[in-house]
Amino acid sequence: MRKSLIMLVFALITISFAASCREEKSTGEKIEEGIDDVGDGIEEGAEEVEDAVEDATDHN
């Protein structure tokens, strides 16, 4: 019983330590990351359109 209690306390301490060490992002960093995500999405969409156009022209 005592071993499991010690392990539980150790686990809680480890989790709280890991959570407190997380790096907080500034608003500017969050905005920049969002812009990058949107840019990646647009790029992927353009590639899909390009592939669809190539497929359509290959069949004709």
C-alpha distance matrix in Angstrom:
0.0 3.8 5.5 5.3 6.3 8.8 10.0 10.7 12.5 14.3 15.4 16.7 18.5 20.0 21.2 22.8 24.4 25.9 27.2 28.8 30.6 32.4 36.1 38.0 41.3 44.4 46.6 49.2 46.7 45.5 49.2 50.1 47.2 48.4 52.0 50.9 49.1 52.2 54.4 52.4 52.6 56.4 56.8 54.9 57.0 60.2 59.3 58.7 62.1 63.7 62.3 63.6 67.0 67.2 66.3 68.9 71.6 70.8 71.5 74.9
3.8 0.0 3.8 5.5 5.1 6.2 8.6 9.8 10.6 12.2 14.2 15.4 16.5 18.3 20.0 21.2 22.5 24.3 25.8 27.1 28.8 30.9 34.6 36.5 40.0 43.0 45.4 47.9 45.5 44.6 48.3 49.1 46.4 47.9 51.4 50.3 48.8 52.0 54.1 52.1 52.6 56.3 56.7 55.0 57.3 60.4 59.5 59.1 62.5 64.1 62.8 64.2 67.5 67.7 67.0 69.6 72.2 71.6 72.4 75.8
5.5 3.8 0.0 3.8 5.4 5.1 6.1 8.6 9.9 10.4 12.2 14.3 15.3 16.3 18.3 20.0 20.9 22.4 24.3 25.8 27.1 29.2 32.8 35.0 38.4 41.6 44.0 46.3 43.7 42.9 46.6 47.2 44.4 46.0 49.4 48.1 46.6 49.9 51.8 49.7 50.3 54.1 54.2 52.5 54.9 57.9 56.8 56.6 60.0 61.4 60.1 61.6 64.9 64.9 64.2 67.0 69.5 68.7 69.7 73.1
5.3 5.5 3.8 0.0 3.8 5.4 5.0 6.1 8.6 9.7 10.4 12.3 14.2 15.1 16.3 18.3 19.8 20.9 22.4 24.3 25.8 27.5 31.2 33.2 36.5 39.7 41.9 44.4 41.8 40.7 44.3 45.1 42.2 43.5 47.0 45.9 44.1 47.3 49.4 47.3 47.7 51.5 51.7 49.9 52.2 55.3 54.3 53.9 57.3 58.9 57.5 58.9 62.2 62.4 61.6 64.3 66.9 66.2 67.0 70.4
6.3 5.1 5.4 3.8 0.0 3.8 5.4 5.1 6.2 8.5 9.8 10.6 12.3 14.2 15.4 16.6 18.3 20.0 21.1 22.6 24.5 26.4 30.1 31.9 35.3 38.4 40.6 43.2 40.8 39.8 43.5 44.4 41.7 43.0 46.6 45.7 44.1 47.2 49.4 47.6 48.0 51.7 52.2 50.6 52.8 55.8 55.1 54.8 58.1 59.7 58.6 59.9 63.2 63.6 62.9 65.5 68.1 67.6 68.5 71.8
8.8 6.2 5.1 5.4 3.8 0.0 3.8 5.4 5.2 6.1 8.6 9.9 10.5 12.2 14.2 15.4 16.4 18.3 20.0 21.1 22.7 24.9 28.5 30.6 34.1 37.2 39.7 42.1 39.6 38.9 42.7 43.4 40.8 42.4 45.8 44.8 43.4 46.7 48.7 46.8 47.6 51.2 51.5 50.1 52.5 55.4 54.6 54.5 57.9 59.3 58.3 59.8 63.0 63.2 62.7 65.4 67.9 67.3 68.4 71.7
10.0 8.6 6.1 5.0 5.4 3.8 0.0 3.8 5.5 5.0 6.1 8.6 9.8 10.4 12.2 14.2 15.2 16.3 18.2 19.9 21.2 23.1 26.8 29.0 32.3 35.5 38.0 40.3 37.6 36.8 40.5 41.1 38.3 39.9 43.3 42.1 40.6 43.9 45.8 43.8 44.5 48.2 48.4 46.8 49.3 52.2 51.3 51.1 54.5 55.9 54.8 56.3 59.6 59.7 59.2 61.9 64.3 63.7 64.8 68.1
10.7 9.8 8.6 6.1 5.1 5.4 3.8 0.0 3.8 5.4 5.1 6.2 8.6 9.8 10.6 12.3 14.2 15.4 16.5 18.4 20.2 21.8 25.5 27.3 30.6 33.8 36.0 38.5 36.0 34.9 38.6 39.5 36.7 38.1 41.6 40.6 39.0 42.2 44.4 42.5 43.0 46.7 47.1 45.6 47.8 50.9 50.2 49.9 53.2 54.8 53.8 55.1 58.4 58.8 58.2 60.7 63.3 62.9 63.9 67.1
12.5 10.6 9.9 8.6 6.2 5.2 5.5 3.8 0.0 3.8 5.4 5.1 6.2 8.6 9.9 10.6 12.2 14.2 15.4 16.5 18.5 20.6 24.2 26.0 29.5 32.5 34.9 37.4 35.1 34.3 38.0 38.9 36.5 38.0 41.5 40.6 39.3 42.5 44.6 43.0 43.7 47.3 47.8 46.5 48.8 51.8 51.2 51.2 54.4 56.0 55.2 56.6 59.8 60.2 59.8 62.4 64.9 64.5 65.7 68.8
14.3 12.2 10.4 9.7 8.5 6.1 5.0 5.4 3.8 0.0 3.8 5.5 5.1 6.1 8.6 10.0 10.5 12.3 14.2 15.4 16.7 19.0 22.6 24.8 28.3 31.4 34.0 36.3 33.7 33.2 37.0 37.5 35.0 36.8 40.1 39.0 37.9 41.3 43.1 41.4 42.3 45.9 46.1 44.9 47.4 50.2 49.5 49.6 52.9 54.3 53.4 55.1 58.2 58.4 58.2 60.8 63.2 62.8 64.1 67.2
15.4 14.2 12.2 10.4 9.8 8.6 6.1 5.1 5.4 3.8 0.0 3.8 5.5 5.1 6.1 8.6 9.8 10.6 12.2 14.3 15.5 17.2 20.9 23.0 26.3 29.5 31.9 34.2 31.6 30.7 34.5 35.1 32.3 33.9 37.4 36.2 34.9 38.2 40.1 38.3 39.0 42.7 43.0 41.6 44.0 46.9 46.2 46.2 49.5 51.0 50.1 51.6 54.8 55.1 54.7 57.3 59.8 59.4 60.6 63.7
16.7 15.4 14.3 12.3 10.6 9.9 8.6 6.2 5.1 5.5 3.8 0.0 3.8 5.4 5.1 6.1 8.5 9.9 10.5 12.2 14.4 15.9 19.6 21.3 24.7 27.7 30.0 32.6 30.3 29.3 33.0 33.9 31.4 32.8 36.4 35.6 34.3 37.4 39.6 38.1 38.7 42.3 42.9 41.7 43.9 46.9 46.5 46.5 49.6 51.2 50.6 52.0 55.1 55.6 55.4 57.8 60.3 60.1 61.3 64.4
18.5 16.5 15.3 14.2 12.3 10.5 9.8 8.6 6.2 5.1 5.5 3.8 0.0 3.8 5.5 5.2 6.1 8.6 9.9 10.6 12.4 14.8 18.3 20.2 23.8 26.8 29.4 31.8 29.5 29.0 32.8 33.5 31.3 33.0 36.4 35.6 34.6 37.9 39.9 38.5 39.4 42.9 43.4 42.5 44.9 47.6 47.2 47.5 50.6 52.1 51.6 53.2 56.1 56.6 56.6 59.1 61.4 61.3 62.7 65.6
20.0 18.3 16.3 15.1 14.2 12.2 10.4 9.8 8.6 6.1 5.1 5.4 3.8 0.0 3.8 5.5 5.1 6.2 8.6 10.0 10.8 12.9 16.5 18.9 22.3 25.5 28.2 30.3 27.7 27.3 31.1 31.5 29.0 31.0 34.3 33.1 32.2 35.6 37.4 35.8 36.9 40.4 40.6 39.6 42.2 44.9 44.3 44.6 47.9 49.1 48.5 50.3 53.2 53.5 53.5 56.2 58.4 58.2 59.6 62.7
21.2 20.0 18.3 16.3 15.4 14.2 12.2 10.6 9.9 8.6 6.1 5.1 5.5 3.8 0.0 3.8 5.4 5.1 6.1 8.6 10.1 11.2 15.0 16.9 20.2 23.4 25.8 28.1 25.6 24.7 28.5 29.2 26.6 28.2 31.6 30.8 29.5 32.8 34.8 33.3 34.1 37.7 38.2 37.1 39.5 42.3 41.9 42.1 45.2 46.7 46.2 47.7 50.7 51.2 51.1 53.6 56.0 55.9 57.2 60.2
22.8 21.2 20.0 18.3 16.6 15.4 14.2 12.3 10.6 10.0 8.6 6.1 5.2 5.5 3.8 0.0 3.8 5.5 5.1 6.2 8.7 10.4 14.0 15.4 19.0 21.9 24.4 26.9 24.7 24.0 27.8 28.7 26.6 28.2 31.6 31.1 30.1 33.3 35.4 34.2 35.1 38.5 39.2 38.4 40.7 43.4 43.3 43.7 46.6 48.2 47.9 49.5 52.3 53.0 53.1 55.4 57.7 57.8 59.3 62.1
24.4 22.5 20.9 19.8 18.3 16.4 15.2 14.2 12.2 10.5 9.8 8.5 6.1 5.1 5.4 3.8 0.0 3.8 5.5 5.2 6.4 9.1 12.5 14.7 18.3 21.2 24.1 26.2 23.9 23.8 27.6 28.1 26.1 28.2 31.3 30.5 30.0 33.3 35.0 33.9 35.2 38.5 38.9 38.3 40.8 43.3 43.1 43.7 46.7 48.0 47.8 49.6 52.3 52.8 53.1 55.6 57.7 57.8 59.4 62.2
25.9 24.3 22.4 20.9 20.0 18.3 16.3 15.4 14.2 12.3 10.6 9.9 8.6 6.2 5.1 5.5 3.8 0.0 3.8 5.5 5.3 6.8 10.4 13.0 16.2 19.5 22.3 24.2 21.6 21.3 25.1 25.4 23.1 25.2 28.4 27.4 26.7 30.1 31.7 30.4 31.7 35.1 35.3 34.7 37.3 39.8 39.4 40.1 43.1 44.4 44.1 45.9 48.7 49.1 49.4 51.9 54.0 54.0 55.7 58.5
27.2 25.8 24.3 22.4 21.1 20.0 18.2 16.5 15.4 14.2 12.2 10.5 9.9 8.6 6.1 5.1 5.5 3.8 0.0 3.8 5.5 5.6 9.3 10.8 14.2 17.3 19.8 22.1 19.8 19.1 22.9 23.7 21.5 23.2 26.6 26.0 25.2 28.4 30.4 29.3 30.3 33.7 34.3 33.8 36.0 38.7 38.7 39.2 42.1 43.5 43.5 45.1 47.8 48.5 48.8 51.1 53.3 53.5 55.1 57.8
28.8 27.1 25.8 24.3 22.6 21.1 19.9 18.4 16.5 15.4 14.3 12.2 10.6 10.0 8.6 6.2 5.2 5.5 3.8 0.0 3.8 5.6 8.5 9.9 13.6 16.3 19.2 21.5 19.5 19.3 23.0 23.9 22.2 24.2 27.3 26.9 26.6 29.7 31.5 30.9 32.1 35.2 35.9 35.7 38.0 40.5 40.6 41.4 44.1 45.5 45.7 47.4 49.9 50.7 51.2 53.5 55.5 55.9 57.6 60.2
30.6 28.8 27.1 25.8 24.5 22.7 21.2 20.2 18.5 16.7 15.5 14.4 12.4 10.8 10.1 8.7 6.4 5.3 5.5 3.8 0.0 3.8 6.3 9.0 12.4 15.4 18.6 20.3 17.9 18.3 22.0 22.3 20.6 23.0 25.9 25.1 25.1 28.4 29.9 29.1 30.7 33.7 34.1 34.0 36.6 38.8 38.8 39.8 42.6 43.7 43.9 45.8 48.3 48.8 49.5 51.9 53.8 54.0 55.9 58.5
32.4 30.9 29.2 27.5 26.4 24.9 23.1 21.8 20.6 19.0 17.2 15.9 14.8 12.9 11.2 10.4 9.1 6.8 5.6 5.6 3.8 0.0 3.8 6.3 9.4 12.8 15.7 17.4 14.8 14.8 18.6 19.0 17.1 19.4 22.4 21.7 21.5 24.7 26.3 25.5 27.1 30.1 30.6 30.5 33.0 35.2 35.3 36.3 39.0 40.3 40.5 42.3 44.8 45.4 46.1 48.4 50.4 50.7 52.6 55.1
36.1 34.6 32.8 31.2 30.1 28.5 26.8 25.5 24.2 22.6 20.9 19.6 18.3 16.5 15.0 14.0 12.5 10.4 9.3 8.5 6.3 3.8 0.0 3.8 6.4 9.6 12.9 14.2 11.6 12.2 15.9 16.0 14.6 17.2 19.9 19.3 19.6 22.8 24.1 23.7 25.6 28.3 28.7 29.1 31.6 33.6 33.9 35.1 37.7 38.8 39.3 41.3 43.4 44.2 45.1 47.3 49.1 49.6 51.6 54.0
38.0 36.5 35.0 33.2 31.9 30.6 29.0 27.3 26.0 24.8 23.0 21.3 20.2 18.9 16.9 15.4 14.7 13.0 10.8 9.9 9.0 6.3 3.8 0.0 3.8 6.6 9.6 11.6 9.7 9.9 13.5 14.3 13.4 15.5 18.3 18.4 18.8 21.5 23.2 23.3 24.8 27.4 28.3 28.8 30.9 33.0 33.7 34.8 37.1 38.5 39.3 41.0 43.0 44.1 45.1 47.1 48.9 49.7 51.6 53.8
41.3 40.0 38.4 36.5 35.3 34.1 32.3 30.6 29.5 28.3 26.3 24.7 23.8 22.3 20.2 19.0 18.3 16.2 14.2 13.6 12.4 9.4 6.4 3.8 0.0 3.8 6.6 8.0 5.9 6.4 9.9 10.6 10.0 12.2 14.7 15.0 15.8 18.3 19.8 20.3 21.9 24.2 25.2 26.1 28.1 29.9 30.8 32.2 34.2 35.5 36.6 38.3 40.1 41.3 42.5 44.3 46.0 47.0 49.0 51.1
44.4 43.0 41.6 39.7 38.4 37.2 35.5 33.8 32.5 31.4 29.5 27.7 26.8 25.5 23.4 21.9 21.2 19.5 17.3 16.3 15.4 12.8 9.6 6.6 3.8 0.0 3.8 5.4 5.2 6.3 8.7 9.9 10.7 12.5 14.4 15.4 16.7 18.6 20.0 21.2 22.8 24.6 25.8 27.1 28.8 30.4 31.8 33.2 34.9 36.3 37.7 39.3 40.9 42.2 43.6 45.2 46.8 48.1 50.1 51.9
46.6 45.4 44.0 41.9 40.6 39.7 38.0 36.0 34.9 34.0 31.9 30.0 29.4 28.2 25.8 24.4 24.1 22.3 19.8 19.2 18.6 15.7 12.9 9.6 6.6 3.8 0.0 3.8 5.4 5.1 6.2 8.6 9.8 10.5 12.3 14.2 15.3 16.6 18.3 19.9 21.1 22.6 24.3 25.8 27.0 28.7 30.4 31.7 33.1 34.6 36.3 37.6 39.0 40.7 42.1 43.5 45.1 46.6 48.5 50.1
49.2 47.9 46.3 44.4 43.2 42.1 40.3 38.5 37.4 36.3 34.2 32.6 31.8 30.3 28.1 26.9 26.2 24.2 22.1 21.5 20.3 17.4 14.2 11.6 8.0 5.4 3.8 0.0 3.8 5.4 5.1 6.1 8.5 9.8 10.5 12.2 14.2 15.3 16.4 18.3 19.9 21.1 22.4 24.3 25.7 26.9 28.6 30.3 31.6 32.8 34.6 36.2 37.4 38.9 40.6 42.0 43.3 44.9 47.0 48.5
46.7 45.5 43.7 41.8 40.8 39.6 37.6 36.0 35.1 33.7 31.6 30.3 29.5 27.7 25.6 24.7 23.9 21.6 19.8 19.5 17.9 14.8 11.6 9.7 5.9 5.2 5.4 3.8 0.0 3.8 5.4 5.0 6.1 8.5 9.8 10.5 12.3 14.3 15.2 16.4 18.3 20.0 20.9 22.4 24.3 25.6 26.9 28.6 30.3 31.4 32.9 34.6 36.1 37.3 38.9 40.6 42.0 43.2 45.4 47.2
45.5 44.6 42.9 40.7 39.8 38.9 36.8 34.9 34.3 33.2 30.7 29.3 29.0 27.3 24.7 24.0 23.8 21.3 19.1 19.3 18.3 14.8 12.2 9.9 6.4 6.3 5.1 5.4 3.8 0.0 3.8 5.5 5.1 6.2 8.7 9.9 10.5 12.4 14.2 15.3 16.6 18.5 19.9 21.1 22.6 24.4 25.8 27.1 28.8 30.3 31.7 33.1 34.7 36.2 37.5 39.1 40.8 42.1 44.0 45.8
49.2 48.3 46.6 44.3 43.5 42.7 40.5 38.6 38.0 37.0 34.5 33.0 32.8 31.1 28.5 27.8 27.6 25.1 22.9 23.0 22.0 18.6 15.9 13.5 9.9 8.7 6.2 5.1 5.4 3.8 0.0 3.8 5.4 5.0 6.2 8.6 9.8 10.6 12.3 14.2 15.3 16.5 18.3 20.0 21.1 22.6 24.4 25.8 27.0 28.6 30.3 31.6 33.0 34.7 36.2 37.4 39.0 40.6 42.5 44.1
50.1 49.1 47.2 45.1 44.4 43.4 41.1 39.5 38.9 37.5 35.1 33.9 33.5 31.5 29.2 28.7 28.1 25.4 23.7 23.9 22.3 19.0 16.0 14.3 10.6 9.9 8.6 6.1 5.0 5.5 3.8 0.0 3.8 5.4 5.1 6.2 8.6 9.9 10.5 12.3 14.3 15.3 16.4 18.3 19.9 21.0 22.6 24.4 25.8 26.9 28.6 30.3 31.5 32.9 34.6 36.1 37.4 38.9 41.1 42.6
47.2 46.4 44.4 42.2 41.7 40.8 38.3 36.7 36.5 35.0 32.3 31.4 31.3 29.0 26.6 26.6 26.1 23.1 21.5 22.2 20.6 17.1 14.6 13.4 10.0 10.7 9.8 8.5 6.1 5.1 5.4 3.8 0.0 3.8 5.5 5.1 6.2 8.7 9.8 10.5 12.4 14.3 15.2 16.5 18.4 20.0 21.1 22.6 24.4 25.7 27.0 28.7 30.3 31.5 33.0 34.7 36.2 37.4 39.5 41.3
48.4 47.9 46.0 43.5 43.0 42.4 39.9 38.1 38.0 36.8 33.9 32.8 33.0 31.0 28.2 28.2 28.2 25.2 23.2 24.2 23.0 19.4 17.2 15.5 12.2 12.5 10.5 9.8 8.5 6.2 5.0 5.4 3.8 0.0 3.8 5.4 5.0 6.2 8.6 9.8 10.6 12.4 14.2 15.3 16.5 18.4 20.0 21.2 22.7 24.4 25.8 27.1 28.7 30.3 31.6 33.0 34.7 36.2 38.0 39.7
52.0 51.4 49.4 47.0 46.6 45.8 43.3 41.6 41.5 40.1 37.4 36.4 36.4 34.3 31.6 31.6 31.3 28.4 26.6 27.3 25.9 22.4 19.9 18.3 14.7 14.4 12.3 10.5 9.8 8.7 6.2 5.1 5.5 3.8 0.0 3.8 5.4 5.1 6.1 8.6 9.8 10.6 12.2 14.2 15.3 16.5 18.4 20.0 21.1 22.5 24.4 25.7 26.9 28.6 30.2 31.5 32.9 34.5 36.6 38.0
50.9 50.3 48.1 45.9 45.7 44.8 42.1 40.6 40.6 39.0 36.2 35.6 35.6 33.1 30.8 31.1 30.5 27.4 26.0 26.9 25.1 21.7 19.3 18.4 15.0 15.4 14.2 12.2 10.5 9.9 8.6 6.2 5.1 5.4 3.8 0.0 3.8 5.5 5.0 6.1 8.6 9.9 10.4 12.2 14.2 15.3 16.5 18.4 20.0 20.9 22.5 24.3 25.7 26.9 28.6 30.2 31.5 32.8 35.0 36.7
49.1 48.8 46.6 44.1 44.1 43.4 40.6 39.0 39.3 37.9 34.9 34.3 34.6 32.2 29.5 30.1 30.0 26.7 25.2 26.6 25.1 21.5 19.6 18.8 15.8 16.7 15.3 14.2 12.3 10.5 9.8 8.6 6.2 5.0 5.4 3.8 0.0 3.8 5.4 5.1 6.2 8.7 9.8 10.6 12.3 14.3 15.4 16.6 18.5 19.9 21.1 22.6 24.4 25.8 27.0 28.6 30.4 31.6 33.5 35.4
52.2 52.0 49.9 47.3 47.2 46.7 43.9 42.2 42.5 41.3 38.2 37.4 37.9 35.6 32.8 33.3 33.3 30.1 28.4 29.7 28.4 24.7 22.8 21.5 18.3 18.6 16.6 15.3 14.3 12.4 10.6 9.9 8.7 6.2 5.1 5.5 3.8 0.0 3.8 5.4 5.0 6.2 8.6 9.9 10.5 12.3 14.3 15.3 16.5 18.3 20.0 21.0 22.5 24.3 25.7 26.9 28.6 30.2 32.0 33.6
54.4 54.1 51.8 49.4 49.4 48.7 45.8 44.4 44.6 43.1 40.1 39.6 39.9 37.4 34.8 35.4 35.0 31.7 30.4 31.5 29.9 26.3 24.1 23.2 19.8 20.0 18.3 16.4 15.2 14.2 12.3 10.5 9.8 8.6 6.1 5.0 5.4 3.8 0.0 3.8 5.4 5.1 6.1 8.6 9.8 10.5 12.4 14.3 15.3 16.4 18.4 20.0 21.0 22.5 24.3 25.7 27.0 28.5 30.7 32.2
52.4 52.1 49.7 47.3 47.6 46.8 43.8 42.5 43.0 41.4 38.3 38.1 38.5 35.8 33.3 34.2 33.9 30.4 29.3 30.9 29.1 25.5 23.7 23.3 20.3 21.2 19.9 18.3 16.4 15.3 14.2 12.3 10.5 9.8 8.6 6.1 5.1 5.4 3.8 0.0 3.8 5.5 5.1 6.2 8.6 9.9 10.6 12.4 14.3 15.3 16.5 18.4 20.0 21.1 22.6 24.4 25.8 26.9 29.1 30.9
52.6 52.6 50.3 47.7 48.0 47.6 44.5 43.0 43.7 42.3 39.0 38.7 39.4 36.9 34.1 35.1 35.2 31.7 30.3 32.1 30.7 27.1 25.6 24.8 21.9 22.8 21.1 19.9 18.3 16.6 15.3 14.3 12.4 10.6 9.8 8.6 6.2 5.0 5.4 3.8 0.0 3.8 5.4 5.1 6.1 8.6 9.9 10.6 12.4 14.2 15.4 16.5 18.4 20.0 21.1 22.5 24.4 25.7 27.4 29.3
56.4 56.3 54.1 51.5 51.7 51.2 48.2 46.7 47.3 45.9 42.7 42.3 42.9 40.4 37.7 38.5 38.5 35.1 33.7 35.2 33.7 30.1 28.3 27.4 24.2 24.6 22.6 21.1 20.0 18.5 16.5 15.3 14.3 12.4 10.6 9.9 8.7 6.2 5.1 5.5 3.8 0.0 3.8 5.5 5.0 6.1 8.6 9.8 10.5 12.2 14.2 15.2 16.4 18.3 19.9 20.9 22.5 24.2 26.1 27.5
56.8 56.7 54.2 51.7 52.2 51.5 48.4 47.1 47.8 46.1 43.0 42.9 43.4 40.6 38.2 39.2 38.9 35.3 34.3 35.9 34.1 30.6 28.7 28.3 25.2 25.8 24.3 22.4 20.9 19.9 18.3 16.4 15.2 14.2 12.2 10.4 9.8 8.6 6.1 5.1 5.4 3.8 0.0 3.8 5.4 5.1 6.3 8.7 9.9 10.5 12.4 14.3 15.3 16.5 18.4 20.0 21.1 22.5 24.8 26.3
54.9 55.0 52.5 49.9 50.6 50.1 46.8 45.6 46.5 44.9 41.6 41.7 42.5 39.6 37.1 38.4 38.3 34.7 33.8 35.7 34.0 30.5 29.1 28.8 26.1 27.1 25.8 24.3 22.4 21.1 20.0 18.3 16.5 15.3 14.2 12.2 10.6 9.9 8.6 6.2 5.1 5.5 3.8 0.0 3.8 5.5 5.1 6.3 8.7 9.8 10.6 12.4 14.3 15.3 16.5 18.4 20.1 21.0 23.0 25.0
57.0 57.3 54.9 52.2 52.8 52.5 49.3 47.8 48.8 47.4 44.0 43.9 44.9 42.2 39.5 40.7 40.8 37.3 36.0 38.0 36.6 33.0 31.6 30.9 28.1 28.8 27.0 25.7 24.3 22.6 21.1 19.9 18.4 16.5 15.3 14.2 12.3 10.5 9.8 8.6 6.1 5.0 5.4 3.8 0.0 3.8 5.4 5.1 6.3 8.6 9.8 10.5 12.3 14.2 15.3 16.4 18.4 19.9 21.5 23.2
60.2 60.4 57.9 55.3 55.8 55.4 52.2 50.9 51.8 50.2 46.9 46.9 47.6 44.9 42.3 43.4 43.3 39.8 38.7 40.5 38.8 35.2 33.6 33.0 29.9 30.4 28.7 26.9 25.6 24.4 22.6 21.0 20.0 18.4 16.5 15.3 14.3 12.3 10.5 9.9 8.6 6.1 5.1 5.5 3.8 0.0 3.8 5.4 5.1 6.1 8.6 9.8 10.5 12.2 14.2 15.2 16.5 18.2 20.3 21.6
59.3 59.5 56.8 54.3 55.1 54.6 51.3 50.2 51.2 49.5 46.2 46.5 47.2 44.3 41.9 43.3 43.1 39.4 38.7 40.6 38.8 35.3 33.9 33.7 30.8 31.8 30.4 28.6 26.9 25.8 24.4 22.6 21.1 20.0 18.4 16.5 15.4 14.3 12.4 10.6 9.9 8.6 6.3 5.1 5.4 3.8 0.0 3.8 5.4 5.0 6.1 8.6 9.8 10.5 12.2 14.2 15.3 16.3 18.7 20.5
58.7 59.1 56.6 53.9 54.8 54.5 51.1 49.9 51.2 49.6 46.2 46.5 47.5 44.6 42.1 43.7 43.7 40.1 39.2 41.4 39.8 36.3 35.1 34.8 32.2 33.2 31.7 30.3 28.6 27.1 25.8 24.4 22.6 21.2 20.0 18.4 16.6 15.3 14.3 12.4 10.6 9.8 8.7 6.3 5.1 5.4 3.8 0.0 3.8 5.4 5.1 6.2 8.6 9.8 10.5 12.2 14.3 15.3 16.9 19.0
62.1 62.5 60.0 57.3 58.1 57.9 54.5 53.2 54.4 52.9 49.5 49.6 50.6 47.9 45.2 46.6 46.7 43.1 42.1 44.1 42.6 39.0 37.7 37.1 34.2 34.9 33.1 31.6 30.3 28.8 27.0 25.8 24.4 22.7 21.1 20.0 18.5 16.5 15.3 14.3 12.4 10.5 9.9 8.7 6.3 5.1 5.4 3.8 0.0 3.8 5.4 5.0 6.1 8.6 9.8 10.4 12.2 14.1 15.7 17.1
63.7 64.1 61.4 58.9 59.7 59.3 55.9 54.8 56.0 54.3 51.0 51.2 52.1 49.1 46.7 48.2 48.0 44.4 43.5 45.5 43.7 40.3 38.8 38.5 35.5 36.3 34.6 32.8 31.4 30.3 28.6 26.9 25.7 24.4 22.5 20.9 19.9 18.3 16.4 15.3 14.2 12.2 10.5 9.8 8.6 6.1 5.0 5.4 3.8 0.0 3.8 5.4 5.1 6.2 8.6 9.9 10.6 12.2 14.6 15.9
62.3 62.8 60.1 57.5 58.6 58.3 54.8 53.8 55.2 53.4 50.1 50.6 51.6 48.5 46.2 47.9 47.8 44.1 43.5 45.7 43.9 40.5 39.3 39.3 36.6 37.7 36.3 34.6 32.9 31.7 30.3 28.6 27.0 25.8 24.4 22.5 21.1 20.0 18.4 16.5 15.4 14.2 12.4 10.6 9.8 8.6 6.1 5.1 5.4 3.8 0.0 3.8 5.5 5.1 6.1 8.6 9.9 10.5 12.6 14.8
63.6 64.2 61.6 58.9 59.9 59.8 56.3 55.1 56.6 55.1 51.6 52.0 53.2 50.3 47.7 49.5 49.6 45.9 45.1 47.4 45.8 42.3 41.3 41.0 38.3 39.3 37.6 36.2 34.6 33.1 31.6 30.3 28.7 27.1 25.7 24.3 22.6 21.0 20.0 18.4 16.5 15.2 14.3 12.4 10.5 9.8 8.6 6.2 5.0 5.4 3.8 0.0 3.8 5.4 5.0 6.1 8.6 9.8 11.0 13.0
67.0 67.5 64.9 62.2 63.2 63.0 59.6 58.4 59.8 58.2 54.8 55.1 56.1 53.2 50.7 52.3 52.3 48.7 47.8 49.9 48.3 44.8 43.4 43.0 40.1 40.9 39.0 37.4 36.1 34.7 33.0 31.5 30.3 28.7 26.9 25.7 24.4 22.5 21.0 20.0 18.4 16.4 15.3 14.3 12.3 10.5 9.8 8.6 6.1 5.1 5.5 3.8 0.0 3.8 5.4 5.1 6.1 8.5 10.2 11.1
67.2 67.7 64.9 62.4 63.6 63.2 59.7 58.8 60.2 58.4 55.1 55.6 56.6 53.5 51.2 53.0 52.8 49.1 48.5 50.7 48.8 45.4 44.2 44.1 41.3 42.2 40.7 38.9 37.3 36.2 34.7 32.9 31.5 30.3 28.6 26.9 25.8 24.3 22.5 21.1 20.0 18.3 16.5 15.3 14.2 12.2 10.5 9.8 8.6 6.2 5.1 5.4 3.8 0.0 3.8 5.5 5.2 6.0 8.8 10.3
66.3 67.0 64.2 61.6 62.9 62.7 59.2 58.2 59.8 58.2 54.7 55.4 56.6 53.5 51.1 53.1 53.1 49.4 48.8 51.2 49.5 46.1 45.1 45.1 42.5 43.6 42.1 40.6 38.9 37.5 36.2 34.6 33.0 31.6 30.2 28.6 27.0 25.7 24.3 22.6 21.1 19.9 18.4 16.5 15.3 14.2 12.2 10.5 9.8 8.6 6.1 5.0 5.4 3.8 0.0 3.8 5.5 5.1 6.6 9.2
68.9 69.6 67.0 64.3 65.5 65.4 61.9 60.7 62.4 60.8 57.3 57.8 59.1 56.2 53.6 55.4 55.6 51.9 51.1 53.5 51.9 48.4 47.3 47.1 44.3 45.2 43.5 42.0 40.6 39.1 37.4 36.1 34.7 33.0 31.5 30.2 28.6 26.9 25.7 24.4 22.5 20.9 20.0 18.4 16.4 15.2 14.2 12.2 10.4 9.9 8.6 6.1 5.1 5.5 3.8 0.0 3.8 5.5 5.6 6.9
71.6 72.2 69.5 66.9 68.1 67.9 64.3 63.3 64.9 63.2 59.8 60.3 61.4 58.4 56.0 57.7 57.7 54.0 53.3 55.5 53.8 50.4 49.1 48.9 46.0 46.8 45.1 43.3 42.0 40.8 39.0 37.4 36.2 34.7 32.9 31.5 30.4 28.6 27.0 25.8 24.4 22.5 21.1 20.1 18.4 16.5 15.3 14.3 12.2 10.6 9.9 8.6 6.1 5.2 5.5 3.8 0.0 3.8 5.5 5.4
70.8 71.6 68.7 66.2 67.6 67.3 63.7 62.9 64.5 62.8 59.4 60.1 61.3 58.2 55.9 57.8 57.8 54.0 53.5 55.9 54.0 50.7 49.6 49.7 47.0 48.1 46.6 44.9 43.2 42.1 40.6 38.9 37.4 36.2 34.5 32.8 31.6 30.2 28.5 26.9 25.7 24.2 22.5 21.0 19.9 18.2 16.3 15.3 14.1 12.2 10.5 9.8 8.5 6.0 5.1 5.5 3.8 0.0 3.8 5.6
71.5 72.4 69.7 67.0 68.5 68.4 64.8 63.9 65.7 64.1 60.6 61.3 62.7 59.6 57.2 59.3 59.4 55.7 55.1 57.6 55.9 52.6 51.6 51.6 49.0 50.1 48.5 47.0 45.4 44.0 42.5 41.1 39.5 38.0 36.6 35.0 33.5 32.0 30.7 29.1 27.4 26.1 24.8 23.0 21.5 20.3 18.7 16.9 15.7 14.6 12.6 11.0 10.2 8.8 6.6 5.6 5.5 3.8 0.0 3.8
74.9 75.8 73.1 70.4 71.8 71.7 68.1 67.1 68.8 67.2 63.7 64.4 65.6 62.7 60.2 62.1 62.2 58.5 57.8 60.2 58.5 55.1 54.0 53.8 51.1 51.9 50.1 48.5 47.2 45.8 44.1 42.6 41.3 39.7 38.0 36.7 35.4 33.6 32.2 30.9 29.3 27.5 26.3 25.0 23.2 21.6 20.5 19.0 17.1 15.9 14.8 13.0 11.1 10.3 9.2 6.9 5.4 5.6 3.8 0.0
